[in-house]
């Protein structure tokens, strides 16, 4: 993967770089991804975004192909990590599928940390199809930012899972898969996005003092 394939923001001399991948249906420059990346960059973090091959093909050809198969998604993450120097200077993660695939290579690639923006614990309406086995023994410090009514994993469901103690959560009250709450909740989407940015920034800042 070439440096030109990344969308990079924030100071080049930041101690850690956060690499973010998009979810299954929206590109790396979706409004959600733009907001999160800009917020992290304003907080002094270097943020790099990239797209999986199927999303690049959509951008170039305009056709809506399905997401790549898992082996190619995994290899794309490995290539992105290697292209940006690899290992302990990187925190990896992303939106939904992008964060899930990142979580599958985090230990293998020995990155400093992992941030998942709405983890897809199971497909909506299919709580028996869990995607948590690899999270039980995760060694990489991780932050999962999750809406409490996310159909991919609500708070009461996640509380029953056996997950690594290296994983911490930031719950966004009444938030959906993109952290958007209902108007009746008394919360706003922007409030939750700001909370997510602050939590992610604090998480990364904490990693800079740990070996």
C-alpha positions in Angstrom: 0.0 0.0 0.0 1.3 3.4 -1.0 1.4 6.5 1.2 -0.8 8.2 -1.5 -3.6 5.9 -0.7 -4.1 7.4 2.8 -6.0 10.4 3.8 -3.8 12.0 6.5 -4.6 14.7 9.0 -3.0 16.1 12.1 0.7 16.8 13.1 3.3 14.6 11.4 5.4 14.6 14.6 2.6 13.2 16.9 4.0 10.3 19.0 1.3 7.9 17.8 -0.6 7.6 14.5 -4.2 6.4 14.5 -5.2 4.5 11.4 -8.9 4.2 10.7 -10.8 2.0 8.3 -14.4 2.6 7.1 -17.4 0.4 7.7 -19.0 -1.9 5.2 -21.3 0.6 3.5 -19.7 4.1 3.6 -16.3 5.3 2.4 -13.4 6.7 4.4 -14.6 10.3 3.9 -18.2 9.7 5.0 -19.6 12.4 7.3 -19.1 10.2 10.4 -15.5 9.4 9.5 -14.7 13.0 8.6 -16.0 14.2 12.0 -14.1 11.6 14.0 -10.9 12.1 12.1 -11.1 15.9 12.2 -11.8 15.8 15.9 -8.8 13.6 16.7 -6.5 15.7 14.5 -7.6 18.9 16.3 -6.7 17.2 19.5 -3.1 16.8 18.3 -3.2 13.2 17.0 -2.0 12.1 13.5 -4.9 10.3 11.8 -4.6 8.2 8.6 -7.6 6.8 6.8 -7.6 4.2 4.0 -10.1 2.2 2.0 -10.4 -1.5 1.3 -10.1 -2.6 -2.3 -13.9 -2.9 -2.9 -14.5 0.6 -1.7 -11.7 2.0 -3.9 -13.3 0.2 -6.8 -16.6 1.8 -6.0 -15.0 5.2 -6.0 -13.2 4.7 -9.3 -15.9 2.9 -11.2 -19.1 3.9 -9.5 -20.4 0.3 -9.1 -21.5 -0.8 -5.7 -19.7 -4.1 -5.2 -20.0 -6.1 -2.0 -17.3 -5.9 0.6 -14.2 -8.0 0.0 -13.9 -11.4 1.6 -12.3 -11.6 5.0 -8.8 -12.7 3.9 -8.4 -9.7 1.6 -9.7 -7.3 4.3 -7.2 -8.7 6.8 -4.4 -8.4 4.3 -5.4 -4.8 3.5 -5.1 -4.0 7.2 -1.6 -5.6 7.4 -0.5 -3.7 4.4 -1.8 -0.4 5.9 0.1 -1.0 9.1 3.3 -1.9 7.3 3.0 1.2 5.1 2.9 3.5 8.1 5.8 2.0 9.9 4.2 -0.8 11.8 4.0 -1.8 15.4 4.2 0.3 18.5 3.8 3.8 16.9 0.3 2.9 15.7 -3.2 2.7 17.1 -5.6 1.0 14.7 -9.3 0.7 14.4 -12.3 2.1 12.6 -16.0 2.1 12.0 -17.9 -1.2 12.4 -16.4 -3.7 10.0 -13.2 -1.6 9.7 -12.7 -1.8 13.5 -13.7 -5.5 13.6 -11.0 -6.5 11.0 -8.5 -4.3 12.8 -9.2 -6.2 16.0 -8.4 -9.4 14.3 -4.8 -8.3 13.4 -4.0 -6.1 16.4 -2.2 -8.7 18.4 -0.5 -10.2 15.3 0.9 -6.9 14.2 1.9 -5.8 17.7 0.2 -2.3 17.5 0.0 0.0 20.5 -3.8 0.1 20.7 -7.1 -0.5 19.1 -10.2 1.7 18.8 -13.5 0.4 17.5 -16.2 2.9 16.6 -19.4 0.8 16.9 -18.3 -2.8 17.1 -20.5 -5.3 15.2 -20.8 -7.9 17.8 -23.5 -9.7 15.8 -25.6 -9.0 12.7 -28.8 -7.1 13.5 -31.5 -9.4 14.7 -29.1 -12.4 14.9 -27.6 -12.3 18.4 -26.6 -16.0 18.1 -24.1 -15.1 15.4 -21.4 -13.6 17.6 -18.1 -12.2 16.4 -16.3 -12.2 19.8 -14.2 -15.3 20.0 -10.9 -13.5 19.2 -11.8 -10.8 21.7 -11.8 -13.2 24.6 -8.0 -13.4 24.6 -7.1 -10.0 23.0 -3.8 -8.7 24.4 -3.8 -5.2 22.7 -5.2 -2.4 24.8 -8.6 -1.6 23.3 -11.4 1.0 23.5 -14.8 0.2 22.1 -17.2 3.1 21.6 -20.7 1.8 21.5 -24.3 3.2 21.5 -26.4 1.6 24.2 -29.1 0.6 21.6 -26.8 -0.4 18.8 -28.6 -3.2 17.0 -25.2 -4.8 16.4 -24.7 -5.2 20.2 -26.7 -3.5 22.9 -25.3 -2.8 26.3 -27.3 -5.5 28.0 -26.1 -8.0 25.4 -22.5 -7.1 25.6 -22.5 -7.4 29.4 -23.0 -11.1 29.0 -20.0 -11.7 26.7 -16.7 -13.0 28.0 -14.2 -10.4 26.7 -10.6 -9.6 27.4 -9.9 -7.4 30.4 -7.7 -5.3 28.0 -11.0 -4.0 26.5 -12.6 -0.9 27.9 -15.9 0.6 26.8 -17.3 4.1 26.4 -21.1 3.8 26.2 -23.1 6.5 24.5 -26.6 6.6 26.0 -29.4 5.8 23.5 -26.9 5.9 20.6 -27.4 3.7 17.5 -24.6 2.1 15.4 -23.4 5.6 14.5 -24.0 7.0 18.0 -27.1 8.9 17.0 -29.7 9.1 19.8 -33.4 9.6 19.6 -34.6 13.2 20.2 -36.6 12.0 23.2 -33.4 10.8 24.9 -32.2 14.3 25.8 -28.9 13.7 24.0 -27.7 14.8 20.6 -25.7 13.2 17.9 -23.1 15.9 18.1 -22.8 15.5 21.8 -22.1 11.8 21.4 -19.6 12.4 18.6 -17.8 14.9 20.8 -17.8 12.4 23.7 -16.4 9.7 21.4 -13.6 12.0 20.2 -12.7 12.9 23.7 -12.7 9.3 24.9 -10.6 8.2 22.0 -8.1 11.1 22.5 -7.7 10.3 26.1 -7.2 6.6 25.4 -4.5 7.3 22.9 -2.8 9.8 25.2 -2.7 7.2 27.9 -1.0 4.8 25.5 1.9 7.2 25.0 3.0 6.8 28.6 2.9 3.0 28.4 5.4 0.6 27.0 
